[in-house]
């Protein structure tokens, strides 16, 4: 059973996706992740994208902690239905439609959204069935939708290799928690000119 850890909806119990098709982020990992994000001062007023959202727990946690807008993207029907329930719970507490659910394939969704839409924080917790090439393609499509100073968090099995970052993204940190590794990346800086 997962819950919202802190913020306006802190303590609320979240619905979980039935079956073994998704692997929810544990509360321990979620707590450590959001502690780090709070230290970056990135959540307040942020535009957040939760790709491969599963139950949407990372996205709704962001909304509870002050994100201005959260987009949950999930293709699987049962998981998308759970996203809707969890989004409704948080939206009701907040008194506004902060969290929106999009039932779509991650890459298709990214190709469809307006070019002007930029996210400050992006979570990617892809299913094990998405191979490294598929993840690299999603990251490449994502780069043009990142705000200046954005943070991208990729959650993978500790047995998985480091993601193949596109030219527009640079890894700046990684942290393993048991079977889970979090990779942190940001938009690549402008290349320095030779003097």
N, C-alpha and C positions, 0 to 999 in steps of 0.2 A: 504494500500500500504506500503510495507516494503522497506527499503533501507539499503545500507551498510553505517555504521556510520562513520568509520575512516579508515585510512591507504591508500594504493595505489589506491584502487577503491572507496574510501570514496565518498558518495553522489550519487553513482549509484543506480538506482531504480531496485529492484529485481522483478522477476515474482512471482506471488502467485499461490497457488494450488486452482483451482476452486472448489466450493462446500463447504460443512461443515465437510468433513471427517478429515481435519487436523485443529489444532488450532495453528496458528503461534505465536511464541514468540513476544510479543509486543516490540516496539522500546525502551520503558522505561525499561523493564526488561533486554533487550539485552544490553543497555547502562550500567546499573548497573553491570551486569554480567561481561562485558568486562573491566570495570573499575577495578573490583576486580582481574580479571585474569592478567591485566597489572601490578597490584601491586605485584602479585606473580612472575612476570618476566618469564612467562612460554611460551609466544607466539612465540617469535623470534626463528626461526629455528625448531619449534616443529613439531612433527608428530601428527596429529589431526584426530580423528574418530568421525563422527556425525552419530550415530545410530538412526533409525526412523527419518531420516533427514527431512521429509516433503518437504519444498521448498529448504532446504540446507542453510538457512540463517545464522545459527551459524557457519557452516563450512566455507562458503565463507567469512564471516566476519573475521574468523581466518586467512585465506589465505591473505586477504587484509592487515592484520596487521602483516604479516611477518612469518606465519607458512610455513615450508618447504614443507609439504605434507599434503593433506587433503583427507580423504576417506569419501564420502557420501554414506550411506547405506539406501535404501528405497525400500520397496516391491511394494507399490501401483503404478500402471502404470502411472496415471496422475501426481502423485507427483514426480516419477522418471524422467518423461519428463521435469518437471519444474526444478528439480535438474540439469539436463543436460544444460538447458538454462542458469541458474544462474552460473554454473561452467564455461561454455564457456565465459560468460561475464567477469568473474574475470580472467580466464586464458589469455584472450586476453589482458586485461590491464597489467597483470604481464609479458606477453611475454613468458610464459612457462606453461606446463601442471601441475600446482600445485594441482589442484582439480580433483579427479577422482570419477565417480559415479558407484555404484555397485547396480544393481537391485536384491535384495535378501532379504530373511528373516534374521533378525539380528543374531539369534543364528546360523543359517546355515552358514552365512558369517564368523562368528568368528571361527567356526569349520574348515572352508576351508582354512583360511589364514595361511601362513607359521608360524611356532612357533617362528621363529626369529624376526618376525615383532612386534615391541613394540611401543605403542602410549604414548605420553607425556600428552595428553589432550583428554578426551572423553566426548562427550555430549550424554545424553540419554533423549529424550523427547517422551516417548512411548505413543501410543494412549490410551484413556480411556479404550478401550476394552481389553488391556493387564492387566491381574490381577496381584496381588502382587506376586503370585507364579511364574508366567511367567517372571516378572521383575527380581525376585531373581535368576531364572535359567540363564537369560542373564548375570547378574552381575557375577555369578559364572564362566560362560564360559569366560568372559572378563578378569578375574584376571590374567591369565597367559600371557596376551598380554600387560601388563602395564610396562612402563619403571620405573626405580627408580625415585621417586619424582613425579610421575604422579598425575594428578588431574582428578577426575571423577565428572561430574556435572549431577545430575538427576533432571529433571524438571517435577513436578507433580501438580495436583490440590491441593489447600490448604486443601481440604476435604479428600485427600488420606492420609493413614498412612505413617510413615517413611518407606523407603524401608528396606527389610530384607537384611542386608549386609552379604556377605559370609565372612568366617574367614580371607581371604586375603585382605579385605578392611575395613577401619575404617572411620566413619564419623568424620569430624573435624569442620564442620560449616553448618548452614542452615539459610535461609533468606526468608521471605514471602514478596511478592509484590501483594497485593490484592488477587486475586483468584489463584495466582501462588506461589508455594514454590520451591526454589532451594536448593538441598541437595548437599553438597560438601564432597567427600571422597578421600582417598589416600591409597596407599598400606600399609598394616599393618606392623608395625615395627617388628623386630625380638623379640621373647619373651625374657625377661630378665631372666638370670639364677639366681637361688637362691644362695646366698653366704653363 
